[in-house]
Amino acid sequence: MFISGASSTTLEEGTKSANAAAGLQDDLNRFLSLLTTQLKNQDPLDPMDSNEFTSQLVQFASVEQQIYQNSNLEQLVALGQTNQVSSLVDFIGKRIEVAGTAKFPLENSSAEFTYNMPAGAKSASIIIRDANGLTVYEQDADLEQGAHTFDWDGRDRNGGTVPDGQYSVLVSGLDHQGELLDISTTVFGRVTGIGVENGQTTMFMGDIEVPQTMVLSVKEVPTASEAN
């Protein structure tokens, strides 16, 4: 189980505000160095106009203030992301249904996914591949129109047991005209972690990263007695 969020302190190193502040400091140092040289070498009978460099110093102060305001906004955003992660902690351990990805976890030699068979299917196959893209299992799919659930017991084409881990499913089929069918799938997995990156909340099913927007449903993981 893991949780990742974001935290920040004022002008934390590596933030946009910190980089901007460092650049401003360099510019200010160059300006002050140049100003000191000009003051040392000015004509006493025709001194420099103080209004000009005072105006430039005011501009530096204004930019510095904007940088610190941006830093405060960055901290607020980071705090919001951390709170967002905290609010989703209860999802850890729950079972989610995910659309838009073919990847699923095999856990305790058990996995489940669904596929939606369109009308007019002539032939279709369920193909399961391992993390290296190698086919480990294949069988005919149900050609009846509608949603179907498939439970995989983690056995390969030869009846041997494959190790738990990440797999992917493809349901491929043809209609009576020989055209490829559009067969959508959803997969299930237990949430093992929560994260936020660039404002997007993600859930993890083992090593599989899933955007929260792809989650269709959340359920309690069935107990051993319920599973039996």
C-alpha positions in Angstrom: 0.0 0.0 0.0 1.3 3.5 -0.8 0.0 7.0 -0.9 1.7 9.9 -2.8 0.8 13.5 -2.6 2.5 16.9 -2.7 3.8 19.1 0.0 5.5 22.5 -0.2 7.1 25.2 1.9 7.7 28.8 1.0 9.8 29.0 -2.2 10.6 25.3 -2.0 13.6 24.4 -4.1 12.6 23.3 -7.6 9.2 25.0 -7.7 8.4 27.6 -10.4 8.3 30.4 -7.7 11.7 29.3 -6.4 13.3 29.4 -9.8 11.7 32.8 -10.6 13.0 34.2 -7.2 16.5 32.9 -8.0 16.4 34.6 -11.4 15.1 37.8 -9.9 17.9 37.8 -7.2 20.5 37.4 -10.0 19.0 40.3 -11.9 18.9 42.5 -8.7 22.5 41.7 -7.9 23.6 42.7 -11.4 21.5 45.9 -11.2 22.9 46.9 -7.8 26.5 46.2 -8.9 25.9 48.4 -12.0 24.2 51.1 -9.9 27.1 51.1 -7.4 29.6 51.5 -10.2 27.6 54.3 -11.8 27.3 56.1 -8.4 31.1 55.8 -7.8 31.9 57.2 -11.2 29.2 59.9 -11.5 30.0 63.5 -12.1 29.6 65.3 -8.8 28.5 68.4 -10.7 25.9 66.5 -12.6 24.7 63.7 -10.3 22.4 60.8 -11.5 18.7 61.3 -11.3 17.6 59.2 -8.3 14.1 58.9 -9.6 15.1 56.5 -12.3 16.9 53.9 -10.2 14.3 54.3 -7.4 11.6 53.4 -10.0 13.6 50.3 -11.0 14.0 49.2 -7.4 10.2 49.6 -7.0 9.7 47.4 -10.0 12.0 44.7 -8.5 10.0 44.8 -5.3 6.8 44.5 -7.2 8.0 41.4 -9.1 9.3 39.9 -5.8 5.8 40.4 -4.3 4.2 38.6 -7.2 6.6 35.7 -6.9 5.7 35.2 -3.3 2.0 35.4 -4.1 2.6 32.7 -6.7 4.4 30.7 -4.1 1.4 30.9 -1.8 -0.8 29.7 -4.6 1.5 26.8 -5.3 1.3 25.8 -1.6 -2.5 26.0 -1.7 -2.6 23.8 -4.8 -0.2 21.3 -3.1 -2.3 21.3 0.0 -5.4 20.7 -2.0 -3.8 17.7 -3.7 -2.7 16.3 -0.4 -6.2 16.7 1.0 -7.6 15.1 -2.1 -5.3 12.0 -1.6 -6.4 11.9 2.1 -10.0 11.9 1.1 -9.5 8.9 -1.1 -7.5 6.7 1.4 -10.7 4.8 2.1 -10.6 3.4 -1.4 -7.5 1.4 -0.6 -8.4 -2.3 -0.3 -11.6 -1.7 -2.3 -12.4 -3.4 -5.6 -12.9 -1.2 -8.6 -14.2 -1.7 -12.1 -12.2 0.2 -14.7 -12.9 1.1 -18.3 -10.5 2.3 -21.0 -7.7 -0.1 -20.1 -7.0 -3.7 -20.9 -4.5 -4.2 -18.0 -5.7 -6.1 -15.0 -4.1 -7.7 -11.9 -4.1 -11.5 -11.3 -4.3 -11.9 -7.6 -4.4 -15.2 -5.8 -4.9 -16.8 -9.2 -8.1 -15.0 -9.7 -9.1 -12.2 -12.0 -12.4 -10.9 -13.5 -13.3 -8.8 -16.5 -16.3 -8.1 -18.7 -16.8 -7.6 -22.4 -19.7 -6.2 -24.4 -20.5 -8.2 -27.5 -22.2 -6.2 -30.3 -24.9 -7.7 -32.5 -23.9 -9.7 -35.6 -20.8 -11.5 -34.2 -19.7 -14.5 -36.2 -16.6 -15.4 -34.2 -14.7 -13.9 -31.3 -11.8 -14.9 -29.0 -10.7 -13.9 -25.5 -6.9 -13.4 -25.5 -5.0 -12.9 -22.3 -1.4 -11.7 -22.4 1.3 -11.3 -19.8 3.3 -8.1 -19.0 5.7 -9.0 -21.9 2.9 -9.2 -24.4 3.0 -13.0 -24.7 -0.3 -14.8 -25.0 -0.8 -17.2 -22.1 -4.5 -18.0 -22.5 -7.1 -18.0 -25.3 -10.6 -19.3 -25.7 -13.8 -18.6 -27.7 -15.9 -15.7 -26.5 -19.7 -15.8 -26.0 -21.2 -14.5 -29.3 -24.6 -13.5 -27.8 -25.2 -9.8 -27.9 -24.7 -8.0 -24.6 -22.5 -7.8 -21.6 -20.6 -10.9 -20.4 -18.4 -11.6 -17.4 -15.3 -13.8 -17.5 -13.6 -15.2 -14.5 -10.0 -16.4 -15.1 -8.4 -18.8 -12.7 -4.9 -18.0 -13.7 -4.3 -21.1 -15.8 -2.6 -21.0 -19.2 -3.5 -22.8 -22.4 -1.8 -26.0 -21.1 -3.6 -26.0 -17.8 -0.6 -24.7 -15.8 -0.8 -22.0 -13.2 0.7 -18.6 -14.1 2.2 -16.3 -11.5 0.2 -13.4 -10.0 0.9 -10.0 -11.5 -0.1 -7.8 -14.4 -1.9 -9.1 -17.4 -4.0 -7.7 -20.2 -7.1 -8.9 -22.0 -8.2 -8.5 -25.7 -11.6 -9.7 -27.0 -11.3 -9.7 -30.7 -14.0 -10.8 -33.2 -15.4 -10.6 -36.7 -19.0 -10.0 -38.0 -20.6 -12.0 -40.9 -19.0 -9.6 -43.4 -15.6 -10.2 -42.1 -15.3 -6.8 -40.5 -13.6 -6.3 -37.1 -16.0 -5.9 -34.2 -15.7 -3.1 -31.7 -15.8 -5.1 -28.4 -15.3 -3.0 -25.3 -14.0 -4.4 -22.0 -13.8 -3.5 -18.3 -11.4 -4.9 -15.8 -11.5 -5.4 -12.0 -8.8 -5.0 -9.4 -8.1 -4.2 -5.8 -6.9 -0.6 -5.0 -3.4 -0.7 -3.5 -2.5 3.0 -3.6 -3.6 6.5 -4.4 -1.7 9.3 -6.0 -2.0 12.8 -7.4 0.2 14.2 -10.2 -0.4 17.4 -12.1 -3.8 17.7 -10.4 -4.9 14.3 -11.7 -6.0 11.7 -9.1 -4.8 8.2 -9.9 -5.5 4.8 -8.3 -3.2 1.8 -8.4 -4.0 -1.8 -8.8 -0.7 -3.3 -8.0 1.7 -1.8 -10.6 -1.2 -0.7 -12.8 -1.9 3.1 -12.7 -5.6 4.0 -13.3 -6.9 7.6 -13.6 -9.9 8.1 -11.3 -12.0 9.2 -14.3 -11.8 5.7 -15.7 -13.3 4.1 -12.5 -16.9 2.9 -13.1 -17.7 1.4 -9.7 -16.2 0.7 -6.3 -17.2 -2.3 -4.2 -16.1 -4.0 -1.0 -13.7 -6.9 -1.5 -15.7 -10.1 -0.9 -14.7 -12.1 2.2 -13.6 -15.7 1.9 -17.0 -17.0 2.9 -18.7 -14.7 0.4 -16.3 -15.8 -2.3 -17.3 -19.4 -1.7 
